[in-house]
Amino acid sequence: FLDETLNHLGFYLLHLELKKFSQLLGIRERPASEIIVRQVVTCKLSVKVAEEVFAYCARISDEFSKEDWRQFRQSAFIPCIPSGTGGVVYKLFDQVFLPSSSSSSSPFADLFDQIDFGAQANSFLRSVGVCEEPRCEDLINLLLKDASGVLSNLKDAKYVDLLERVSSQWLNLSSKNPKLAKSFVSSKSFIGLVKSTGES
């Protein structure tokens, strides 16, 4: 093939000196989109290589079909280095978040893994479904997984803010995802603050 980025995905490239004969040889710029998608989601790219590959995917995104996008959304292909680990793990699109484009960042951003592969690559990830800010469902799932850890990270005041964020979207969430709402209501995610009266 001709597109240089494809080398990162395991494809052979036509030698530079032969590119002027590509039409004569019948060499295409790239393979069919579903083949590119298959390689992107299975190659376990490094963070550095992923920046180039994701930017390439953004440039050819018009060629991806609905099935291609579905495959991206079902695959843990996004490399991430969680703080304190030092190793690369691969995440689904709804397990990571992009930097906020607004001047103020989410007060709960530190609870999640954030990624930034550059403007063009990030535009591809937005098309896959990666958000800039945790959704109500993301906050609830985190609380169901480790409410005490979230409380320890945020402390009392911000934890209450988080619960208020969930409360403000509760009607919409409970109608869209009643199973998740039921799990949350019966969970140990709620806190009570005991105020000392100073009396012995």
C-alpha positions, -999 to +999 in steps of 0.1 A: +000+000+000+010+037-003-002+053+030+029+054+052+009+052+085-002+017+075+033+005+083+024+008+121-006-016+115+015-044+100+010-036+063+037-037+036+044-004+019+055+002-017+092+013-019+095+051-023+114+046-056+085+026-070+056+050-060+056+066-094+047+032-109+019+026-083-010+030-108+008+007-133+014-019-106-022-016-093-011-006-058-038+011-037-034+038-011-049+016+016-070-015+021-107-017+027-119+002+059-129-029+078-094-043+074-079-011+088-103-012+117-094-048+125-057-039+127-063-007+148-082-026+174-059-057+176-024-042+172-020-029+207-004+004+197+020+023+219+008+058+230+032+075+206+022+054+176-015+057+185-013+095+181-002+090+145-027+062+137-057+079+153-049+111+133-048+090+102-082+075+111-095+110+115-084+119+079-101+088+064-131+088+088-156+094+060-147+059+047-157+041+079-191+024+079-216+020+107-202-014+114-167+000+115-177+025+142-195-002+161-163-023+161-143+006+175-169+011+202-168-025+212-130-028+214-105-019+241-079-003+217-071+031+233-037+030+251-036+047+284-011+050+312-030+053+345-013+074+371+009+055+395+011+024+373+037+032+346+024+005+323+001+008+293-034-006+295-060-006+267-094+010+274-128+011+258-141+044+246-163+050+276-134+043+301-113+073+292-120+110+288-105+138+267-093+172+280-122+197+283-124+222+255-138+248+280-117+269+303-130+250+334-123+213+338-146+188+354-144+187+392-144+149+390-118+145+362-092+131+385-113+101+392-109+089+356-082+083+331-077+112+308-060+110+274-047+135+249-033+124+215-035+158+199-062+178+181-066+156+150-064+123+168-088+135+195-113+144+168-113+107+157-118+096+193-148+120+197-163+103+167-159+069+184-177+083+214-150+094+239-164+123+260-147+153+276-166+149+309-179+119+328-216+112+323-240+105+351-238+068+342-200+069+345-201+085+380-227+059+392-207+030+379-176+043+396-195+047+429-209+011+426-174-002+420-156+017+448-176+043+467-152+044+496-123+050+473-141+079+456-150+094+490-113+091+501-102+108+469-128+136+468-134+142+505-168+150+520-177+183+502-168+172+467-184+138+473-217+155+481-213+176+450-210+144+430-241+130+445-259+163+437-247+160+401-263+125+400-295+138+416-299+166+391-300+140+363-318+113+382-352+114+364-335+111+330-311+084+341-337+063+359-360+063+328-331+054+304-313+029+326-337+016+353-314-014+361-284+009+369-307+032+389-320+003+410-284-009+417-274+026+428-304+031+451-296-002+469-259+005+471-237+018+499-229+050+481-246+074+504-229+091+534-241+107+566-222+134+584-222+133+622-216+168+638-201+169+672-220+191+697-189+195+718-206+178+748-189+149+765 
